[in-house]
Amino acid sequence: MSKLLYVQASPTPSRSFSIAVAQAFLKAYRAKNPGDEVRVVDLFNTDLPAFDGFTLQAKYAILHGKPHTAQEKAAWQAVESVVADFKSADKFLFAVPMWNFGLPYKLKHYLDVIIQPGYTFSYSPAEGFKGLVTGKPVAVVYARGGAYAPGTVAEAMDMQKKYLELLLGFMGFKDIRNIVVEPTLMGGPETAAAKRAEAVALAEKIAKEF
């Protein structure tokens, strides 16, 4: 039995294109893998540790090879808990809307918590940076109101997909399967519905092979 971690980064489930497509993925995935565990992390209803104070001091202690104080250790345990939950999964699914050409702040917060030296990446003078989350597939549903296709002028404004792909690769992910639904606004309701249907079909196909 495998564990799939579904990270939901939209606060509007009823109107979210990324969530709708991710739910289609999950339905097809569960039908194909009924014995697998699916854990949902709804970021807008998840209490993530603040990355300041003793938590930040704890990270710098690790970077400089110093022991944690009692306060730093207690603060760092909250970070370790989130990282352990993330790394316990065998497969991953993200539902990500575009906000101001980038990621929702809750997803950025989550990534800032889990991307830690010695946990999801390492560094050595000989090897440089090395991702530690390896051999696991990840599917990402991206939704955006405009269109940012490769080769277009708008492509340069896409700091959503490019940034998340960079961070996933930094952690060691190589099997990254992208599902993009665009435009959800600029082309009008009919275009949005057609693009959503295309994305759902692709999501279902990927889920059956995931």
N, C-alpha and C positions, 0 to 999 in steps of 0.2 A: 504494500500500500504506500502511495506517495502522498505528500502534503503540498497543496497548492496555496500560495499566499496571494490573496487578491487585495491590492492596495488601491483604494478608491479615493481620488483626490478632487472630487467635485462636491460642493455643498447642496446641490439641487438635483436630487435623484429623479424627480418627476419630469424634469425638462432637459436633463443632461444627455447629450448625444454620446459622450464617452461611456457613461454608465449603461445606456441602452445597448450599445454594441458589446460592452464587456459582459452584460447579463446574457446576451445571446451566445457569447463564447462559453460562459459557465454552463448554460443549459446543454449545449452540445458536448462539453467536456464531461459533465456529470453522466450524461447518457452513455458515453463511451467508457468512462472510468467510474462506475458506481461505488466502488470500494474506497476511492481516494478521499482524503480529508481536504476540505476547502475552508480556509480561515480568512475572514474578511477583516481588513484594517481600514475602517472608515476614518480618514484623517481628520475630518471636521468634527468628529465625535470621539477623538482619542486624545488623552492627556499626555502630551510629550514633555519630557524634561526640558526645562529652560537651559539654554547653553550660555550660562554666565556664572559669576561668583565662583563657588567651590567646584562646580562642574568644569568650568574653563581652566581653573587652576589645576584640576586633576589631569586634564589632557596635557597641559604643559609639563606637568611632573613626569608623565609617561614619555613625552618627547625628549626630555632632558635626563631620563634614567634615574629620576629621584623617587623615593617612596611617597606614598600618599599619607597625608594626615588623616585623622579620624573623620573630620568633616569632608575632606576630599573623597575618601573611600566611600562614605555613605552617599554622596552625590553621584559618584561614578557608577554605583551599583544600578541606578535608574537607567543610565545609558547602556550598561551591559545587558540589562533585561530586554531593552528594545532590540539591540543588536542580536542577541541570542534568539529572540523570536523570529527575526528576519532570516538569520542563517539556518534556522531549523527547517526551513522549507526546501523542497526538492524542485519546485517549479514556481514561477511568478507570473502574475498578471497585474498590469497597471491600467487604470482609467484616468486619463490626464487631459483636462481642458486647457486651452491656451489662455493665459491671462497676461495682457500687456506684452504680447509677443514672447512670453516666457512661461514659467511654471507657477501654479498657485503657491502662495506663501507657505501653506501647510505642508505641501510636498517638499518644498525646499527645507523646511524645518526638519522633517523626517530624514531627509538625505543627510543633513548636517549632523544628525544624531548617529546614524548608522555608519557613516564613512569615517572610520577611525583606524589609526595605525595599530597594527598587531591584531586587528579584528577582521576588517574587510580589505585591507591592503597592507603591504609591507614596503620597506625601503632598505636598500643596502648599496654601498658604493659600487659593488661589483655588478648587481643586477638592476639598480635603479628602483623605480616603483614597480610593484608586482601585485596584481589583484589576487585576493584570497577566496573569493566566491566563484568557484570554477565548476565546470561540468554541469551547469544547471540552465535550462532554457527560460527565457522571459518573453512574454508577449505584452506589447504596449499598444493601447488604443489612444490615439491622439485625435482630439476634436478641436477645430478652430473655425471661427466665423468667416475668415477670409480664405484665400487659396495661396499656398506657398510652395508650389510645385518646383522641383529641380529645373534649373535653367531659366526660371522667370526672374523678373526684377525683384519680386516680393520674397524670393528665397532667402535673401540676405537678412530679412527681418525675422526669420524663424529662429528664435532662441529657445524654443520649447523642445522640439525633437532633437536638435543638434546637441543641446546642453544635457538632456537626459541620457542620450546615447553615449556622450562623453563620460558621464559619471558611472553609468552601468559598465562600460568598458574598463574604466579605472578600477572598479571592484572585481573585475575578472570575467564578466559576462561576455561570451562570444556568440552564443546562439540567441540573437535578438530578432524577434519577429514583429514587424511594425504593421499596424492597421490604422490608416489615416482616413478620417471622415472630414471632408472640406469641399466647398464652403457650407457652413451651416446657417449663415446669415446673408452674405452678400448676393447670393444667387436667387434669393427668394425661397418660399416654402416648398415649391415643387422640386427645385434643385436640391434643397436640403433633404427632402424625403427620399429622393433617388440616390443621393450619395450615402445616406444612412443605410438604405437597402443593400447597396454595393458593399459597404463596410461589414454589415451583418453577415452577408454571404461569405466574405473572406474570413471573418472571425470564426464562423462555424467550420469552415474548411481547416483552418489552422488548429482549432481546438480538437478536432478528430484525429489529428496527427501529433498532438502535443504530448 
